[in-house]
Amino acid sequence: QVHLVESGGGLVQAGGSLRLSCAASGRAISNYVLAWHRQAPGKEREVVAALLYGASSTYYADSVKGLFTISRENAKNMVYLQMNSMKPEDTAVYYCAAKFLGGASYTYWGQGTQVTVST
């Protein structure tokens, strides 16, 4: 089992940047597909970025392509989401998630961290 804890959320002005961190414990993250999701009030949770190791590729939502970057640091068992040129529509609770390499859906979730982008 993987335990995930997010940090780094907060208030940022439009055009600014934040880096979210996800600390994993219990298992090495190298065994999992990793992703960042977000959920804004009144909206469904959506995937923002993912590391698709099985396909040797990354995924980004169209709205964040070229602006957000997902990365991992296996030695520290950490996952990051660098968010640049942030917009008010990026305001949401951001969640770190993981699924086993053979899993069909994301099984493990952090508690979420609030990101608010002001105009």
C-alpha positions in Angstrom: 0.0 0.0 0.0 1.1 3.5 -0.8 0.4 6.5 1.5 0.5 9.9 -0.2 0.7 13.3 1.3 0.5 16.5 -0.7 2.0 19.9 0.2 2.8 23.2 -1.5 -0.6 24.5 -2.1 -1.6 28.1 -1.3 -2.6 31.4 -2.8 -0.9 32.8 -5.9 -1.6 35.6 -8.3 -2.5 34.9 -11.9 0.7 34.5 -13.9 2.6 33.2 -10.9 4.0 29.7 -10.2 3.6 27.0 -7.5 5.2 23.6 -7.1 3.2 20.9 -5.5 4.9 18.0 -3.8 3.7 14.5 -3.0 5.5 12.4 -0.5 5.0 8.7 -0.8 5.6 6.0 1.8 4.9 2.3 2.2 6.1 1.4 -1.3 8.6 2.7 -3.9 6.9 5.0 -6.4 8.8 3.2 -9.2 6.1 0.5 -8.9 3.2 2.8 -9.7 1.7 5.0 -12.3 1.5 8.5 -10.8 -0.8 11.4 -11.5 -2.0 14.8 -10.3 -5.8 15.4 -10.3 -7.8 18.5 -9.4 -11.3 19.3 -8.4 -12.9 22.7 -8.4 -16.2 23.5 -6.7 -19.1 22.3 -8.7 -16.9 20.4 -11.1 -15.8 16.7 -11.4 -12.3 15.6 -10.5 -10.1 15.7 -13.6 -6.6 14.4 -14.3 -4.1 17.2 -14.8 -0.9 15.3 -15.5 0.3 11.8 -15.3 3.4 9.7 -15.7 2.4 6.8 -17.8 5.4 4.4 -17.3 3.7 1.5 -19.1 3.4 3.6 -22.3 6.7 5.5 -21.7 4.9 8.8 -21.9 3.3 11.6 -20.0 -0.2 13.0 -20.2 -1.3 16.6 -19.7 -4.7 18.1 -19.9 -5.0 20.4 -22.8 -5.5 23.4 -20.5 -2.1 22.9 -18.9 0.1 21.7 -21.8 3.3 23.7 -21.9 2.6 25.2 -18.5 2.6 22.4 -16.0 5.2 19.7 -15.6 4.9 16.4 -13.6 8.1 14.8 -12.4 9.4 12.3 -9.9 12.4 11.8 -7.8 12.7 8.1 -7.0 15.5 8.4 -4.6 13.3 10.6 -2.4 10.1 8.8 -3.2 8.6 12.2 -4.3 6.3 13.3 -7.0 6.1 17.0 -8.1 3.8 19.2 -10.1 5.4 22.4 -11.3 2.7 24.9 -12.3 3.6 28.0 -14.2 1.6 30.9 -15.7 -1.3 30.0 -13.5 -4.8 31.2 -14.2 -7.9 31.6 -12.0 -9.4 28.5 -13.6 -6.5 26.5 -12.1 -8.1 27.1 -8.7 -9.0 23.7 -7.2 -8.0 21.1 -4.7 -5.1 19.2 -6.1 -4.7 15.5 -5.4 -1.7 13.2 -5.8 -2.8 9.7 -7.0 -1.2 6.4 -7.7 -2.1 3.1 -9.2 -0.2 -0.1 -9.5 1.3 -0.6 -12.9 -1.3 -3.2 -13.8 -4.2 -1.3 -12.2 -7.2 -0.1 -14.1 -7.9 3.0 -12.0 -6.2 5.2 -9.4 -6.5 3.4 -6.1 -4.3 5.5 -3.8 -5.0 9.2 -3.1 -3.6 11.9 -0.9 -5.8 14.2 1.1 -5.5 17.1 -1.3 -4.0 20.5 -1.1 -5.9 23.8 -1.9 -4.6 26.0 -4.7 -6.2 29.4 -5.2 -5.2 31.7 -8.1 -6.3 35.3 -7.7 -6.8 37.9 -10.4 
